[in-house]
Amino acid sequence: MSDNLSVTREAMDAMQIIEEIADLLQIGLDKETLSICVRLIENGVNPTPLAHSILNLKRECARLAASSAISASD
Amino acid sequence: MQKTLDSTGKQSNSNNVEQLIFRLLSKIASTYNLNEQVRYKFVKDQFTYVGKLLSYDAYSSSKDTLEIAARIKKKLVSQKKTDIALSFQELEAKFNKQKILKNHAALLEFFFAYYLEQNKYESTSNKNSLNFYSQPFEPPMVNDTVKNDVIEKYSSTEKIHNLFKNESNTDLLRNNQRLKPTFILNETYILRELIYAMQGVDGKLFQKDPKDMQSMVLKVDMERTVRMMVLRYLESGWFYTRLRRFLSTYNNNPSAGLVLQAFCAYISAELKEYHRLLAVLESQLGDKDEGTECSNITLRRLLVWLEQPLERLKFLNIICDAVRDKKGGILLSILFTYSKYGDPNKAALVKSGLAKCAIPIRDMIIEWICDGQIRDIHEEFFVGFNNSIPNERLWHDKYNLRKSQIPSFINEDQAKKILIIGKSINFLRVICNEHKQIRALATIPEIESMLDQKSDSQFQELIDNAYADTSSYLIEILLKKYKLLDHFNSLRRYILLGQGDFIRHLMDLMECELNKPAQDLMFPNLQRLLDKAITETNAQFEPSYIISRLDVRLLPPSPNDMGWDVFSLDYTMDGPLKTVLEVSWKNLSEKLDNSKDMDDVISANEQFLDTIISQLLLDENSKEIAKELRTIFDLIVKMSDLCEQFHKIALGESDARKQFKEKFTEDLDEDQKAAMDNAERKRYHGEVKPKIRNAKNQLSILKNSFSEMVKNLLEALKNHPNESLRFLSFRFNFNEYYY
């Protein structure tokens, strides 16, 4: 049980630092997205395509949101 | 936050990438205020693509943490954000101490890539001044209910799989086409797949062509440049499969010859080498589970490394095609031709194979020249034998050279010598009962000395020595133990009538016996007469082993034959002498001194035999002459008949005159005397004189035709190809009597 606790603490510390780095570099990702990315990378996903695809996804979403907003306003 | 990390801890080992991607998509979608329908479509569309992109998970970071950190700092400094770079350095030190993270470098890479891409994107979007791109990373308020909704709907892995399945092919295709430009396969992953493909093993990216099950085909579309390189690798997979197929056809196949099996062993050894190479490559590529992955090896670099092995593989395929279904010496000859290939690497490759394949033949040669044994169930050796030949014909017919099976690195002279060596050994063993081991081989010659005789004479020396030893031993045995010369001598005397007194005496003794009809001949009588002739002439001084061989033989008689027709004098041969069967003398004795092996003896013998036959007018050229000679002999016989007749006439006349004188006594009166005288005159002129005239006429006819025939004969002899027969013409006409 104490093992589990210490693991959790370590993970929290790691996540804390990762968030700080992300803030420093102005990576605009919220905590949850960031943690998902960390887990993906820890699972062996290639980081560069991941980064690129997240940006692409965000762009796509923004486009969709804009177009739906336009259609809604129409 | 804590909840997330907990689940990270629990699930870090499980394969939950798909689930994470799904969550990521939902999260991103939920941060924008999309309506449910659009959001659903977005997640559905993107999931396939992102999932595919990230599922090629064979990522390995070649860079270490320090290197990436340095690049990040450099980038920050170059953007004049020195203070951020300093803070980053502090954080980096802390970050590296986090033992719970496995992949520090990858995480940093993620940040770096994200940072770079985002900056680039911002700068372009600023140019375009699209206002909703200007701050895209400020997350809107998270709508918790929506988020939970989506996750609940799609969170289970099973549902995600269903999502995959329901996706129609056209959708997939559309997605792929749309996204192709950014669709980059991880190179290490391709390489790993290629290593399988190069061994003909199906993988995810490359599989055997179902049409021929040999060539490997691409299952995934790739960039053109990558595809060109990959096809080069796949070619080797095809070569590999072909070689494997060749091996499976002939290896351990009882109908394949020993040489072909040796060749298969050589090919397997080469393939083993190839496997080793691939194993080394695989270990170089590292193992992602152990975190030892390394991306130093690129497609292009590996192609250069593999250049030579692939060429070898290709060349081996060419050779395999050439030697298919061949065996023995033929196969070796083909390999030998290839070993003269211009490319020294390939020539060396074939040479090493040839050296291995020639071993069975080399061993056969050695066994043959040492023991005279042939163990060759596949008929690969260039010495063949026929077991059905009886031992008397052992030398001539039992063993033969298979010309086609002589490997091209052994010349015909050597092959003949090899044949003679083994044949001599067998001859000594079977016919002469000599079991002495003639030549115990001290060292087995190097295989190279057989293949490359110009640079190494070991093989040639072995053959020459064995040849000289065996042949001289055989001739010694023939001359000493079997007294070959004595037999030749006696044959000349008795069969070729050289010993005049014996033949004369024998013929005198047998004359009356042989004048009988052939059916009445008594064999024992003739034998007795032969013995008598021997004891009464010089023949009695011959050694008994020669005399005992002289025998009488009667040919099967036909109805009207006289004894002369069926009688023949026989010189009984057994053992080795039977092989040297007929004798020629004059050249023979000279040649025997020079002869090296038994074949020389035999050929000398045969040569002289030819001479004898031609000089006896028995060959084709002399048929005409023989005919004329026969006519002349007929004339002579007629002449002698005529003489006999004339002799009879003369005798009759003399008897008649004697009677006349007895009757014509003084006591007869004159009338009686006159009457008798008249009768006598009448008898003489009426009966005897015509007979004499007749004889005279016949004689003159005979004389004319005889001289005619003789002239013809002499003319024919003059033009005869045989020199000694031409001389015969001069000898007939030495006093120029005929013309």
Boltz contact constraints between the chains, C-beta under 6 A:
constraints:
  - contact:
      token1: [A, 7]
      token2: [B, 9]
      max_distance: 6.0
  - contact:
      token1: [A, 10]
      token2: [B, 100]
      max_distance: 6.0
  - contact:
      token1: [A, 11]
      token2: [B, 5]
      max_distance: 6.0
  - contact:
      token1: [A, 11]
      token2: [B, 100]
      max_distance: 6.0
  - contact:
      token1: [A, 12]
      token2: [B, 5]
      max_distance: 6.0
  - contact:
      token1: [A, 14]
      token2: [B, 98]
      max_distance: 6.0
  - contact:
      token1: [A, 14]
      token2: [B, 100]
      max_distance: 6.0
  - contact:
      token1: [A, 14]
      token2: [B, 101]
      max_distance: 6.0
  - contact:
      token1: [A, 15]
      token2: [B, 5]
      max_distance: 6.0
  - contact:
      token1: [A, 17]
      token2: [B, 94]
      max_distance: 6.0
  - contact:
      token1: [A, 17]
      token2: [B, 95]
      max_distance: 6.0
  - contact:
      token1: [A, 20]
      token2: [B, 91]
      max_distance: 6.0
  - contact:
      token1: [A, 21]
      token2: [B, 91]
      max_distance: 6.0
  - contact:
      token1: [A, 24]
      token2: [B, 84]
      max_distance: 6.0
  - contact:
      token1: [A, 24]
      token2: [B, 87]
      max_distance: 6.0
  - contact:
      token1: [A, 24]
      token2: [B, 88]
      max_distance: 6.0
  - contact:
      token1: [A, 25]
      token2: [B, 111]
      max_distance: 6.0
  - contact:
      token1: [A, 25]
      token2: [B, 115]
      max_distance: 6.0
  - contact:
      token1: [A, 27]
      token2: [B, 114]
      max_distance: 6.0
  - contact:
      token1: [A, 28]
      token2: [B, 137]
      max_distance: 6.0
  - contact:
      token1: [A, 30]
      token2: [B, 139]
      max_distance: 6.0
  - contact:
      token1: [A, 31]
      token2: [B, 1]
      max_distance: 6.0
  - contact:
      token1: [A, 32]
      token2: [B, 27]
      max_distance: 6.0
  - contact:
      token1: [A, 33]
      token2: [B, 27]
      max_distance: 6.0
  - contact:
      token1: [A, 35]
      token2: [B, 4]
      max_distance: 6.0
  - contact:
      token1: [A, 36]
      token2: [B, 20]
      max_distance: 6.0
  - contact:
      token1: [A, 36]
      token2: [B, 23]
      max_distance: 6.0
  - contact:
      token1: [A, 36]
      token2: [B, 24]
      max_distance: 6.0
  - contact:
      token1: [A, 39]
      token2: [B, 8]
      max_distance: 6.0
  - contact:
      token1: [A, 39]
      token2: [B, 20]
      max_distance: 6.0
  - contact:
      token1: [A, 40]
      token2: [B, 20]
      max_distance: 6.0
  - contact:
      token1: [A, 41]
      token2: [B, 103]
      max_distance: 6.0
  - contact:
      token1: [A, 41]
      token2: [B, 106]
      max_distance: 6.0
  - contact:
      token1: [A, 41]
      token2: [B, 107]
      max_distance: 6.0
  - contact:
      token1: [A, 41]
      token2: [B, 110]
      max_distance: 6.0
  - contact:
      token1: [A, 42]
      token2: [B, 102]
      max_distance: 6.0
  - contact:
      token1: [A, 42]
      token2: [B, 103]
      max_distance: 6.0
  - contact:
      token1: [A, 43]
      token2: [B, 17]
      max_distance: 6.0
  - contact:
      token1: [A, 44]
      token2: [B, 57]
      max_distance: 6.0
  - contact:
      token1: [A, 44]
      token2: [B, 59]
      max_distance: 6.0
  - contact:
      token1: [A, 45]
      token2: [B, 54]
      max_distance: 6.0
  - contact:
      token1: [A, 46]
      token2: [B, 59]
      max_distance: 6.0
  - contact:
      token1: [A, 47]
      token2: [B, 106]
      max_distance: 6.0
  - contact:
      token1: [A, 47]
      token2: [B, 109]
      max_distance: 6.0
  - contact:
      token1: [A, 47]
      token2: [B, 110]
      max_distance: 6.0
  - contact:
      token1: [A, 48]
      token2: [B, 113]
      max_distance: 6.0
  - contact:
      token1: [A, 49]
      token2: [B, 53]
      max_distance: 6.0
  - contact:
      token1: [A, 51]
      token2: [B, 110]
      max_distance: 6.0
  - contact:
      token1: [A, 51]
      token2: [B, 113]
      max_distance: 6.0
  - contact:
      token1: [A, 51]
      token2: [B, 114]
      max_distance: 6.0
  - contact:
      token1: [A, 52]
      token2: [B, 117]
      max_distance: 6.0
  - contact:
      token1: [A, 53]
      token2: [B, 50]
      max_distance: 6.0
  - contact:
      token1: [A, 55]
      token2: [B, 117]
      max_distance: 6.0
  - contact:
      token1: [A, 57]
      token2: [B, 28]
      max_distance: 6.0
  - contact:
      token1: [A, 58]
      token2: [B, 136]
      max_distance: 6.0
  - contact:
      token1: [A, 61]
      token2: [B, 28]
      max_distance: 6.0
  - contact:
      token1: [A, 61]
      token2: [B, 29]
      max_distance: 6.0
  - contact:
      token1: [A, 61]
      token2: [B, 32]
      max_distance: 6.0
  - contact:
      token1: [A, 62]
      token2: [B, 132]
      max_distance: 6.0
  - contact:
      token1: [A, 62]
      token2: [B, 136]
      max_distance: 6.0
  - contact:
      token1: [A, 64]
      token2: [B, 34]
      max_distance: 6.0
  - contact:
      token1: [A, 64]
      token2: [B, 38]
      max_distance: 6.0
  - contact:
      token1: [A, 65]
      token2: [B, 32]
      max_distance: 6.0
  - contact:
      token1: [A, 65]
      token2: [B, 34]
      max_distance: 6.0
  - contact:
      token1: [A, 66]
      token2: [B, 132]
      max_distance: 6.0
  - contact:
      token1: [A, 68]
      token2: [B, 38]
      max_distance: 6.0
